[in-house]
Amino acid sequence: MQSHLDPDQILDMVTSSLDSDKAEDVLSIPLGGKSSVADYMVIASGTSSRQVAAMAEHLEFRLKQAGVEILGLEGMRQADWVLIDANDVIVHLFRPEVREFYGLERMMDEGQRLLRHCPDDIPLVACDPRGRDTSSEAMARLLARWRDTGMASACFAIGGADGHSQELLERAEARIAFGSATWPHMLFRAMLAEQLYRATMILAGHPYHRGN
């Protein structure tokens, strides 16, 4: 049976199920227009792994009964953090201390604050450890492409300890890294400034950057 429920109806079913199972600190985050992943994200806590597993099992059963396709169900073995992908609604169920450790709410909030400072018509680059390792020459090519298309400025987003939100990563034109290590925030800012300077010197034909 295929569901004819819209995202709002699926969200209502999710929150109703969690409420019935005495979930704590239930948070619904609208993603419509911000992410292609889903229309809503729901985050909730259970007091123990047993409760988290029970909430997930009951929610999965109710969604399937309504014909909602479950695209993914992860984390049931330990039930510290269970993710249920109900297509239009992504559900994260945590034990409280695990929820605090991973800080999804902090990451989402920081991502929105960063995006508010970067207009939609300006290129955005996410500085991310999982991004492409970027040399000075590659940075110069990126700046040259923007210059040649009339872009006068760009935003470089440096994430905090929790990383970047999915919303910001989807908005980003590129993801860059300077090696696979995780760098202190202020040190990375200095490294980025140095790479941008080297890139402009390369484009200017200045001998400051000698390459390998």
Backbone hydrogen bonds, N-H to C=O, Kabsch-Sander energy under -0.5 kcal/mol:
donor,donor_aa,acceptor,acceptor_aa,energy
3,S,67,G,-1.9
10,I,6,D,-2.2
11,L,7,P,-2.5
12,D,8,D,-2.2
13,M,9,Q,-2.1
14,V,10,I,-2.5
15,T,11,L,-2.8
16,S,12,D,-2.2
17,S,13,M,-2.2
18,L,14,V,-2.4
19,D,15,T,-2.2
20,S,16,S,-2.2
21,D,17,S,-1.5
22,K,19,D,-1.5
23,A,18,L,-2.7
24,E,45,S,-2.9
27,L,43,I,-3.0
29,I,27,L,-0.5
29,I,41,M,-3.4
31,L,39,D,-3.4
32,G,39,D,-1.2
34,K,31,L,-2.7
35,S,31,L,-1.8
39,D,88,D,-2.3
40,Y,88,D,-1.7
41,M,29,I,-2.2
42,V,90,I,-3.0
43,I,27,L,-2.7
44,A,92,H,-2.3
45,S,24,E,-2.6
46,G,94,F,-2.8
52,V,48,S,-2.4
53,A,49,S,-2.5
54,A,50,R,-2.3
55,M,51,Q,-2.8
56,A,52,V,-2.2
57,E,53,A,-2.6
58,H,54,A,-2.7
59,L,55,M,-2.4
60,E,56,A,-2.7
61,F,57,E,-2.3
62,R,58,H,-2.4
63,L,59,L,-2.5
64,K,60,E,-2.5
65,Q,61,F,-2.3
66,A,62,R,-1.5
67,G,64,K,-1.4
68,V,63,L,-2.8
71,L,69,E,-0.8
71,L,85,D,-2.7
72,G,85,D,-1.0
74,E,83,L,-2.4
79,A,75,G,-2.3
82,V,93,L,-2.8
83,L,74,E,-2.1
84,I,91,V,-2.7
85,D,72,G,-2.9
85,D,83,L,-0.5
86,A,84,I,-0.9
86,A,89,V,-2.5
88,D,86,A,-2.1
90,I,40,Y,-2.4
91,V,84,I,-2.9
92,H,42,V,-3.2
93,L,82,V,-2.9
93,L,91,V,-0.5
94,F,44,A,-2.5
95,R,80,D,-1.9
98,V,95,R,-0.6
99,R,95,R,-2.4
100,E,96,P,-2.2
101,F,97,E,-1.8
102,Y,98,V,-2.3
103,G,99,R,-1.9
107,M,103,G,-2.3
108,M,104,L,-2.5
109,D,105,E,-2.5
110,E,106,R,-2.6
111,G,107,M,-2.4
112,Q,108,M,-2.1
113,R,109,D,-2.0
114,L,110,E,-2.5
115,L,111,G,-2.3
116,R,112,Q,-1.7
117,H,113,R,-0.6
117,H,114,L,-1.1
118,C,115,L,-1.5
122,I,119,P,-1.8
125,V,155,C,-2.8
126,A,174,A,-2.7
127,C,125,V,-0.6
127,C,157,A,-2.9
128,D,126,A,-0.9
128,D,176,I,-2.5
131,G,128,D,-2.6
132,R,175,R,-2.4
134,T,177,A,-2.7
135,S,133,D,-0.5
139,M,135,S,-2.2
140,A,136,S,-2.1
141,R,137,E,-2.0
142,L,138,A,-2.0
143,L,139,M,-2.5
144,A,140,A,-2.5
145,R,141,R,-2.1
146,W,142,L,-1.9
147,R,143,L,-2.8
148,D,144,A,-2.7
149,T,145,R,-0.9
149,T,146,W,-0.7
150,G,147,R,-1.5
151,M,146,W,-2.8
152,A,150,G,-0.5
155,C,123,P,-2.9
157,A,125,V,-3.0
157,A,155,C,-0.5
158,I,156,F,-0.6
159,G,127,C,-0.9
159,G,157,A,-0.6
160,G,163,G,-0.5
163,G,160,G,-1.6
169,L,165,S,-2.2
170,E,166,Q,-2.2
171,R,167,E,-1.5
172,A,168,L,-1.7
173,E,124,L,-3.0
174,A,124,L,-1.1
176,I,126,A,-2.1
177,A,132,R,-2.2
179,G,177,A,-0.5
183,W,181,A,-0.6
188,F,184,P,-2.6
189,R,185,H,-1.9
190,A,186,M,-1.7
191,M,187,L,-2.4
192,L,188,F,-2.9
193,A,189,R,-2.4
194,E,190,A,-2.2
195,Q,191,M,-2.4
196,L,192,L,-2.6
197,Y,193,A,-2.2
198,R,194,E,-2.7
199,A,195,Q,-2.5
200,T,196,L,-2.1
201,M,197,Y,-2.1
202,I,198,R,-2.4
203,L,199,A,-2.2
204,A,200,T,-1.6
205,G,201,M,-0.5
205,G,202,I,-1.1
206,H,201,M,-2.5
209,H,206,H,-0.7
210,R,208,Y,-0.6
